Amino acid sequence: MQIERSKIFPFLIWLPLAKKYWKDDLIAGITGTIIVIPQAVAFAMIAGLPPIYGFYTAMITPVVAALFGSSYHLISGPTTAISIVVYATLSNYVDPETQLQAFVSLAMVLTFLGGLFQLIMGLLQMGKFVNFVSHSVVIGFTAGAGILIAFKQLKHVFALNVPQGSSVLDTVIFIFKNITETNWLVFSVAMVTLFIAIIIKYFIQKISRFHMLIAMLLGTVLALLVGGESVGITTVGNVPRNLPPFQIPDLTTVNVQKLSSGALVIAILGLIEAIAIGRAIALKTHQKINGNQEFIGQGLSNLTASFFSSYMGSGSFTRSGVNHQAGAKTPMSAIIAAFFLMLVLLFLAPYASYLPKAAMGGIILLVGYNLIDVHHIRQVIKSSNKETIVLGITFFGTLFFELQFAILSGIIASLYFYLERTSKPNIAVLGINAENKFINIIREPNLKECSNLKIVRIDGSLYFASIETISDFFSELYEPNQVQNILIVSNSINFIDLGAAEWLTTEVEKWQKTRGGIYFSGMKIVSQDVLKKGGFMDKIGIENFYKSKTEAIADVHRRLDKPCEVKAFDECED
């Protein structure tokens, strides 16, 4: 009963530990509160939402994700990648500058649908789905998103009215043509904030984790000193002093239909992000991450958040890393961080209204730059041409097309190359050397092959995509005056699907009628599953399956009705 309860309520597993490590979690939680304040404001702006929605998301999402997820250190909430997808998805239907209330309403619907998709995938045990998404897709998308984020903030940096929905190229052209209209005080505040953040982040290690917060505070002070709004330096506006209000998302048929595709993409992206972060930290903590439980946790967190004026969230790279480094031992640290953020919102919210958009723009420029993982991009380019293509498709798709299209294109390209690679299994013809060892004939000269028995090894699975390659190989062997008998060394065949089983049975029966036969050695039990259940093994003949090569070679040679012209084995002498 305890096992079943812990599956439904996974927090029952770590609650006893939280009592023991409450001091560690308290310190980590307070640290996380300080870190999330500037991020909540910045990410909400990236999503096209008022800052308060970043606070709401950072309160609700991490609590539910901590209670129902599996990672002890993953912190959920607003993130850069998710925020820009939210903006890109919703801005197709509503302009946040002129229809803010409608934009906010659709954001709650998108969050509900995204959470619902995540929860369904978790309940259907689809946690391993993210393993099929190439890391190059994530790298390409985040790099492209980083550039988009930076260019979207240039209107706040230069204080220019860049037209809504402008592309990267359009933004550059507009700023170039209207550079003389720049408010240089606004520009100075943005640049000073940016440089302060860079200096603290890279050169003052003791306070580097607070670089965003300190830079924003100093940028705000500078803006006030030079005149603030009186000289055109606009602020983020009033931040309400209240907790997230309960509100049912506007789930009309029209809203659901137009946001479903975007919600599915954002759900998958959020899951990839969360699982990747959880596993990265688990490598250091040696904690076992349950992918399906993490899907459920993320889904429930976003579903719940949609009823409390929060937008879509996921795992945060920065806050999760800080949480681990600050000494957190259990998910209670995430709950503590959310609690203290509520106190900050209730008592310090009025001060947030002084934050200049120029300072936030400078900070977000750095956020965008940090999303471009130059090290891994170089690594991908050096190591694999195909992964480079996947990365390029996702990257340029992110810059020039809709983000949903970019991500799906990257995933499809990644799966295509995976299927292409597995559809061409390595087929090695084996010969025997002077030491009686089986070697691939292309690796060593003067290997012997028996004239009556060709031995081949298939390295890969037999399934619908690989049948053509294997079939072509056997067709060449079947030509007149070629091979009479084949022994397939099957140790490296991981599975056989129904289509491959049918082809294999037909091929074996053809050889049995017109030649000698086809035999198998060392086939794994799991590979025999479809052959047994489908009755294919009975048609092929159970007697044609052997545990080892030596056993197969001996038995096949006893069946031969003509002597071996080329004698490779001791059995050839009989």
PEMOQUI-V215605 format. One line per field, one symbol per residue. phi: phi as a letter, one per 40 degrees, with the letter a starting at -180 (. if undefined). psi: psi as a letter, one per 40 degrees, with the letter a starting at -180 (. if undefined). burial: + if it has 9 or more other ideal C-beta (glycine too) atoms within 8 Angstrom, else -. A space follows every 10 residues. Layout:
phi: ???
psi: ???
burial: ???
//
This chain:
phi: .cccccccbc ccccdccccc bccccccccc dcccccdccd cccccccgbc ddcccdcccc dccccccbcb ccbcbcicbc cccccdcccc ccbacccbbc cccccccccc cccccccccc ccccfcccdc cccccccccc ccccccccdc ccccccccfb ccddgccdcc cccccccbcc ccccccdccc ccdccccccc cbbbccbccb dccccccccc cccccchfcc bgccbcgcbd cacdccacdc ccdcccccbc cccccccccc cdcccccdcc cccccgcccc dcccdccccc cccccccbfb bdbacbdccc ccdcccgcbb cdcccccccc ccccccbbdd cccccccccc ccccdcdccc cccddccccc cccacccccc ccdccccccb bccccccccc cccccccccc cccbccbbcb bbcccgbcbc cccacgccbc cbbcbbbbbi ccadcccccc ccccccccdd gbcbbbbccb dcccabcccc cccccccccc cccbbcibbb bgccccccdc ccccgccccc hdccbbcacc ccdccccccc bacccbcbbc cccc
psi: ddddddddge eddedddddd fddddddddd dddddddddd ddddddeeii dddddddedd dddddddead heehhiahid dddddddddd eddihddefd dddddddddd dddddddddd dddeffdede eehidddddd dddddddddd ddeddddefi ghiheiiddd dddddddfde ehhedddddd dddddddddd deegddedee dddddddddd dddddeebdd eegiieahhi giihihhhig gidddddeed dddddddddd dddddddddd ddddefihhh dddddddddd ddddddeffi ihiahhdddd dddddeeidi eddddddddd ddddddeedd ddeehidddd ddddddddde ehgddddddd dddhdddddd ddddddddde aidddddddd dddddddddd deegihhhhh ihadefihih eeehifiihh dehhhihhgi ihiddedddd dddddddeii faidihhhhe dehdihiddd dddddddddd dddebcihii ifhidddedd dddeeddddd hdeehididd ddddddddei eiihdhhdid dee.
burial: ----++--++ ++-++-++-- ++-+++++++ ++++++++++ ++++++++++ ++++++++++ ++++++++++ ++++++++++ ++++++++++ +--+-+--++ --++++++++ ++++++++++ ++---++-++ --++-+++++ ++++++++++ ++++++++++ -+-----+-+ ++-++--+-- -++-++++++ ++++-+++++ +-----++-+ ++++++-+++ -+++-+++-- +++-++--+- ---+----++ ----++--++ -+++++++++ +++++++++- ++--+-+-+- ++++++++++ ++++++++++ +++++++-++ ++++-+-+++ ++++++++++ ++-+++--+- -++-++++++ +++++++++- +++--++--+ ------++++ +++++++++- +-++++++++ +-+++-+++- -++++-++++ +++-----++ +--+--++++ -+++++++-+ +++--++-++ +-++--++-- ----++++++ +++-+++-++ +++++-++++ ++--++++++ ++++--++++ +----++-++ +--+++--+- +++++++--+ ---+-++++- ++--
//
